[in-house]
Amino acid sequence: MPSPSIAAFDHLLLYAEDAQGTLYYLHDPEVVHKRVKCRCIGCRQPLTPVRAGRPKQPGATRELSPHFRHPSGHHKSSCVVSTAFAVALKQLQELGTLTLPNRRVTHNTFGISGHHYEGWAERPAELVTIDTSSLLRASGIQLLLTDGRSLVLCMAGLPAGRSNDSPAVLTWGPPPVEWTSMEPGVVALRLRDLPGASWNHHWQDSRLHDEARRAGIQQADEALDWLEPETLNPADPESARRVIEEMSPSQRRETLLHAKVKQILGEARTLVAPPLTCQAKVGNPDEEAYDAPPDTSCVLSLGSVETAGYHLTLDRVALEQSMGKVIPDVLCTLSEVQERTGLFHEVWFDSGFMESDLINTDLHELGPPPQKLLIEVIVTHGVDSVKRERLQQVGLPALAIDIRRLGGTVTLAGLQELVLESAAGKEWIYHPLLEPMRAWAEQLALRYRDQWALPEMDQSALGRLYRQRAIAWLDVSAVSAPKERELKERLMRAAHALEDTGYFGAWNQEFVRSKGALSRLLSIEANRGVGYNMATGWQVMDRIMNSSSGSRWFRVYAAAVKAYGLHETFKPQHRDRYREWARGNMQRARAGDATLQPDPRYFPLLALLFPELSVLLHNLHGVQ
């Protein structure tokens, strides 16, 4: 029995029971005429009726007011509470029906932003019919309804513990101890509609709480302010729930937006990609000639290659899949069939516009179309340099979608438009086709730079530029590098510029071709193969000595060996063989062998490219 309030001592008992447990009111005829022996419902002690059947007199004291009296000195506080329950039980049995109040449950859902969303669920009031009733001395009155449900009526002010499998519990006031001093009709009126009653526990509370929670979640979800564990990891929501609980609000919001982007892409299977743009700045050609660092503040030519915006078609979308050392926010598998897009180019020279045109090629002709797409969703901070480098190392297209562009409030409609339909707010972090596009832009810029700037260079600088480009081309041609064609075109432009200024033979194939005279002279000078896949100058000389073609250059090669001291690097047996070969060529030339006479028209070019040969060339043919 719960502990009664102090107010229980102030209420008189107007109800008692007989030995069989029948409840009697103080003014019932059986009590007034003393035809029944009454006892206390709580303590079972005999009770004495006082002024039974008589009205209460105004101003009467407690002792002279109508009531049941306990034996002298008996503690009767708990008896008042037990009697109140018994009175309520009898009245319910006589009523047979009861109107239960409506049940409304609310649930506050706090979004990722901290804003709360109130969801609610409700069941209406209902009239129920009582089948049986019994007194629960520890809780109140238990009713069994005709539909099989069980209900406990708990008087206000008394605790009513419950578990999920407990019957419904309804509490109401006033405090039950007052009922022991009320007439039966008054008690019946209080029980009929249960005014002020409230649910402690309803039969459908579990479902109502779930409905209210989901209603709040739906509001938060529509405002992009809620992250479900199932969204993060459908296969293991419990694990996802633990991960979410450990996240900060900003981390939860970022994860939510990642998941929403994945959901949007997965449903639409397409998105607008931004243009791919590459620029190449080319400075003064003297920088290239003298290996000086480029002066980016002085741009003579600017080449630009750009695609139009285009659509990407997706097959599959996954969230945060590991790609080596990096985990992109979203990983998309691209469809084999993709929209084709052309390329545009522009060239600016010396701050003036020169040319713009549509390049007659398709984007994917520059390389194989990628099979996957990495997406980074930027919520608060951009992609840092470390992650940018790791994304580039993966070698797949990586696209950033900047949600910050939407401002402080992000709606589902705004997010869908940004992700699917807009090229704005998107940036290519990396694309494997950017490198060939950049090479193309540089080639355009160099071509127009050379066209305008090479004729203005002095002869010494132009000669050095020619040498640099010749070495670059010959080195890659020896190993069949992909850039061989581009480097050859650069060398050709420098060669034509030299020929236009009077230097014969700069583009003659016997001189400039791979393993031609220029390649051999550069190899002798550098003591390594230039245009040859050889490590030393001796190996190149050995190849020359074993060849009979190009004999009119033999004495020039010997002059270069002497000028650059290559013979000093030969082993003794190699030195003897070289001396014999050179002496033989000299003797044949003095004897009038025309095949060993060099073409003097090349001498000005040779003197420009190899100043150390100037005096020796004069000795060869008497020409400076």
Rosetta blueprint (number, residue, H / E / L):
1 M L
2 P L
3 S L
4 P L
5 S L
6 I H
7 A H
8 A H
9 F H
10 D H
11 H L
12 L L
13 L L
14 L L
15 Y E
16 A E
17 E E
18 D L
19 A L
20 Q L
21 G L
22 T L
23 L E
24 Y E
25 Y E
26 L L
27 H L
28 D L
29 P H
30 E H
31 V H
32 V H
33 H L
34 K L
35 R L
36 V L
37 K L
38 C L
39 R E
40 C L
41 I L
42 G L
43 C L
44 R L
45 Q L
46 P E
47 L L
48 T E
49 P E
50 V E
51 R L
52 A L
53 G L
54 R L
55 P L
56 K L
57 Q L
58 P L
59 G L
60 A L
61 T L
62 R L
63 E L
64 L L
65 S L
66 P L
67 H E
68 F E
69 R E
70 H L
71 P L
72 S L
73 G L
74 H L
75 H L
76 K L
77 S H
78 S H
79 C H
80 V H
81 V H
82 S H
83 T H
84 A H
85 F H
86 A H
87 V H
88 A H
89 L H
90 K H
91 Q H
92 L H
93 Q H
94 E H
95 L H
96 G L
97 T E
98 L E
99 T E
100 L E
101 P L
102 N L
103 R E
104 R E
105 V E
106 T E
107 H E
108 N E
109 T E
110 F E
111 G L
112 I L
113 S L
114 G L
115 H L
116 H E
117 Y E
118 E E
119 G E
120 W E
121 A E
122 E E
123 R E
124 P L
125 A L
126 E E
127 L E
128 V E
129 T E
130 I E
131 D E
132 T E
133 S E
134 S E
135 L E
136 L E
137 R L
138 A L
139 S L
140 G E
141 I E
142 Q E
143 L E
144 L E
145 L E
146 T L
147 D L
148 G L
149 R L
150 S E
151 L E
152 V E
153 L E
154 C E
155 M E
156 A L
157 G L
158 L L
159 P L
160 A L
161 G L
162 R L
163 S L
164 N L
165 D L
166 S L
167 P L
168 A E
169 V E
170 L E
171 T E
172 W E
173 G L
174 P L
175 P L
176 P H
177 V H
178 E H
179 W H
180 T H
181 S H
182 M L
183 E L
184 P H
185 G H
186 V H
187 V H
188 A H
189 L H
190 R H
191 L H
192 R H
193 D H
194 L L
195 P L
196 G L
197 A L
198 S E
199 W E
200 N E
201 H E
202 H L
203 W L
204 Q L
205 D H
206 S H
207 R H
208 L H
209 H H
210 D H
211 E H
212 A H
213 R H
214 R H
215 A H
216 G H
217 I H
218 Q H
219 Q H
220 A H
221 D H
222 E H
223 A L
224 L L
225 D L
226 W L
227 L L
228 E L
229 P H
230 E H
231 T H
232 L H
233 N L
234 P L
235 A L
236 D L
237 P H
238 E H
239 S H
240 A H
241 R H
242 R H
243 V H
244 I H
245 E H
246 E L
247 M L
248 S L
249 P H
250 S H
251 Q H
252 R H
253 R H
254 E H
255 T H
256 L H
257 L H
258 H H
259 A H
260 K H
261 V H
262 K H
263 Q H
264 I H
265 L H
266 G H
267 E H
268 A H
269 R L
270 T E
271 L E
272 V E
273 A E
274 P L
275 P L
276 L L
277 T E
278 C E
279 Q E
280 A E
281 K E
282 V E
283 G L
284 N L
285 P H
286 D H
287 E H
288 E H
289 A H
290 Y L
291 D L
292 A L
293 P L
294 P L
295 D L
296 T L
297 S L
298 C L
299 V L
300 L L
301 S E
302 L E
303 G E
304 S E
305 V E
306 E E
307 T E
308 A L
309 G L
310 Y E
311 H E
312 L E
313 T E
314 L E
315 D E
316 R E
317 V E
318 A E
319 L E
320 E L
321 Q L
322 S L
323 M E
324 G L
325 K L
326 V E
327 I L
328 P L
329 D L
330 V E
331 L E
332 C E
333 T E
334 L E
335 S L
336 E L
337 V L
338 Q L
339 E L
340 R L
341 T L
342 G E
343 L E
344 F E
345 H E
346 E E
347 V E
348 W E
349 F E
350 D L
351 S L
352 G E
353 F E
354 M E
355 E E
356 S E
357 D E
358 L E
359 I E
360 N E
361 T E
362 D E
363 L H
364 H H
365 E H
366 L H
367 G L
368 P L
369 P L
370 P L
371 Q L
372 K E
373 L E
374 L E
375 I E
376 E E
377 V E
378 I E
379 V L
380 T L
381 H L
382 G L
383 V L
384 D L
385 S H
386 V H
387 K H
388 R H
389 E H
390 R H
391 L H
392 Q H
393 Q H
394 V H
395 G L
396 L L
397 P L
398 A E
399 L E
400 A E
401 I E
402 D E
403 I H
404 R H
405 R H
406 L H
407 G L
408 G L
409 T L
410 V L
411 T L
412 L H
413 A H
414 G H
415 L H
416 Q H
417 E H
418 L H
419 V H
420 L H
421 E H
422 S L
423 A L
424 A L
425 G L
426 K E
427 E E
428 W E
429 I E
430 Y E
431 H L
432 P L
433 L L
434 L H
435 E H
436 P H
437 M H
438 R H
439 A H
440 W H
441 A H
442 E H
443 Q H
444 L H
445 A H
446 L H
447 R H
448 Y H
449 R H
450 D H
451 Q H
452 W H
453 A H
454 L H
455 P H
456 E H
457 M L
458 D L
459 Q H
460 S H
461 A H
462 L H
463 G H
464 R H
465 L H
466 Y H
467 R H
468 Q H
469 R H
470 A H
471 I H
472 A H
473 W H
474 L H
475 D H
476 V H
477 S H
478 A L
479 V L
480 S L
481 A L
482 P L
483 K L
484 E H
485 R H
486 E H
487 L H
488 K H
489 E H
490 R H
491 L H
492 M H
493 R H
494 A H
495 A H
496 H H
497 A H
498 L H
499 E H
500 D H
501 T L
502 G L
503 Y L
504 F L
505 G L
506 A L
507 W L
508 N L
509 Q H
510 E H
511 F H
512 V H
513 R L
514 S L
515 K L
516 G L
517 A H
518 L H
519 S H
520 R H
521 L H
522 L H
523 S H
524 I H
525 E H
526 A H
527 N L
528 R L
529 G L
530 V L
531 G L
532 Y L
533 N L
534 M L
535 A L
536 T L
537 G H
538 W H
539 Q H
540 V H
541 M H
542 D H
543 R H
544 I H
545 M H
546 N L
547 S L
548 S L
549 S L
550 G L
551 S H
552 R H
553 W H
554 F H
555 R H
556 V H
557 Y H
558 A H
559 A H
560 A H
561 V H
562 K H
563 A H
564 Y H
565 G L
566 L H
567 H H
568 E H
569 T H
570 F L
571 K L
572 P H
573 Q H
574 H H
575 R H
576 D H
577 R H
578 Y H
579 R H
580 E H
581 W H
582 A H
583 R H
584 G H
585 N H
586 M H
587 Q H
588 R H
589 A H
590 R H
591 A L
592 G L
593 D L
594 A H
595 T H
596 L H
597 Q L
598 P L
599 D L
600 P H
601 R H
602 Y H
603 F H
604 P H
605 L H
606 L H
607 A H
608 L H
609 L H
610 F L
611 P H
612 E H
613 L H
614 S H
615 V H
616 L H
617 L H
618 H H
619 N H
620 L H
621 H H
622 G L
623 V L
624 Q L
